[in-house]
Amino acid sequence: MAEALTLKFGITLAQRAGCNRLIINSDNLEVIDTMKNGGQSMGAAAAIFDDCFHYACDFVASRFEHCNREANKVAHKLASLARFSLVSEWFEKPVNEIVMTLTDDVLSISNE
């Protein structure tokens, strides 16, 4: 359920930011498989996945890709924070709790 809500949050944030192309990366294979299958799910989050699929269809292009957790630390941190926040609280500036994780990601990319 948390992963589905986080996906919905991310798509909504991308819409508000005016994005027209979307690439969703997740370390949760169930989320990626569900979205690649048209958002069809039999689980408790079925309605959320359905909403996410239809929101994603509003973009000019959208793609769903699986990645390992090491490549997805910021998203993992955001997922843990998303249960207690609203999109409007995150739209203007990065959440303090993820700034260090963002910095670490940039440093690891530049050191490769």
C-alpha positions as CSV (number, residue, x, y, z in Angstrom):
1,M,0.0,0.0,0.0
2,A,2.8,2.4,0.9
3,E,4.6,1.8,-2.4
4,A,1.3,2.5,-4.3
5,L,0.7,5.7,-2.4
6,T,4.2,6.8,-3.1
7,L,3.8,6.1,-6.8
8,K,0.6,8.2,-6.8
9,F,2.4,11.0,-4.9
10,G,5.3,11.0,-7.5
11,I,3.0,11.1,-10.5
12,T,0.9,13.9,-8.9
13,L,4.1,15.8,-8.2
14,A,5.3,15.4,-11.8
15,Q,1.9,16.6,-13.1
16,R,2.1,19.7,-10.8
17,A,5.6,20.4,-12.0
18,G,4.4,20.5,-15.6
19,C,6.3,17.4,-16.8
20,N,5.1,15.8,-19.9
21,R,7.3,12.7,-20.1
22,L,7.6,10.3,-17.2
23,I,10.1,7.6,-16.3
24,I,9.2,5.8,-13.0
25,N,12.0,3.8,-11.4
26,S,11.2,1.6,-8.4
27,D,13.0,-1.1,-6.5
28,N,9.6,-2.8,-5.9
29,L,9.1,-5.3,-8.7
30,E,5.4,-5.7,-7.9
31,V,4.8,-2.0,-8.5
32,I,6.6,-2.1,-11.9
33,D,4.9,-5.3,-13.0
34,T,1.5,-3.9,-12.0
35,M,1.9,-0.7,-13.9
36,K,3.3,-2.5,-17.0
37,N,0.1,-4.6,-16.8
38,G,-2.2,-1.6,-17.0
39,G,-2.4,-1.0,-13.3
40,Q,-4.4,-4.2,-12.8
41,S,-4.0,-5.5,-9.2
42,M,-5.9,-7.8,-7.0
43,G,-4.4,-6.5,-3.8
44,A,-5.5,-3.9,-1.3
45,A,-4.0,-1.1,-3.3
46,A,-5.9,-2.0,-6.5
47,A,-7.8,1.3,-6.7
48,I,-4.6,3.3,-6.2
49,F,-2.7,1.4,-8.9
50,D,-5.7,2.0,-11.2
51,D,-5.6,5.7,-10.5
52,C,-1.8,5.8,-11.1
53,F,-2.1,4.0,-14.4
54,H,-4.7,6.5,-15.6
55,Y,-2.7,9.5,-14.3
56,A,0.4,8.1,-16.2
57,C,-1.7,7.9,-19.4
58,D,-2.1,11.7,-19.2
59,F,1.6,12.2,-19.9
60,V,2.9,12.3,-23.5
61,A,5.1,9.4,-22.6
62,S,5.5,7.2,-19.5
63,R,7.7,4.3,-18.8
64,F,8.1,2.0,-15.7
65,E,11.5,0.5,-14.9
66,H,12.8,-1.7,-12.1
67,C,16.0,-0.7,-10.4
68,N,17.9,-2.0,-7.4
69,R,17.5,-0.2,-4.0
70,E,21.1,1.1,-4.1
71,A,20.1,3.2,-7.2
72,N,16.9,4.3,-5.6
73,K,17.8,5.6,-2.1
74,V,16.1,9.0,-2.5
75,A,12.8,7.4,-3.6
76,H,13.0,4.9,-0.7
77,K,13.5,7.8,1.7
78,L,10.6,9.7,0.2
79,A,8.4,6.6,0.4
80,S,9.0,6.4,4.1
81,L,8.1,10.1,4.5
82,A,5.1,10.2,2.1
83,R,2.7,8.7,4.6
84,F,2.9,11.9,6.7
85,S,3.1,14.7,4.1
86,L,1.0,16.4,1.4
87,V,2.3,17.1,-2.1
88,S,1.9,20.8,-1.5
89,E,4.4,20.7,1.3
90,W,7.2,19.3,-1.0
91,F,6.6,21.2,-4.2
92,E,8.6,24.4,-3.5
93,K,11.8,23.0,-2.0
94,P,13.4,19.6,-1.1
95,V,12.4,18.1,2.2
96,N,15.3,18.5,4.7
97,E,15.2,14.8,5.4
98,I,16.3,13.9,1.8
99,V,18.9,16.6,1.1
100,M,21.8,14.5,2.5
101,T,20.6,11.5,0.5
102,L,20.4,13.6,-2.7
103,T,23.9,14.9,-2.0
104,D,25.2,11.4,-1.5
105,D,23.6,10.3,-4.8
106,V,25.3,13.2,-6.7
107,L,28.7,12.5,-5.1
108,S,28.5,8.8,-5.9
109,I,27.7,9.6,-9.6
110,S,30.4,12.1,-9.9
111,N,33.0,9.7,-8.4
112,E,32.2,6.9,-10.9
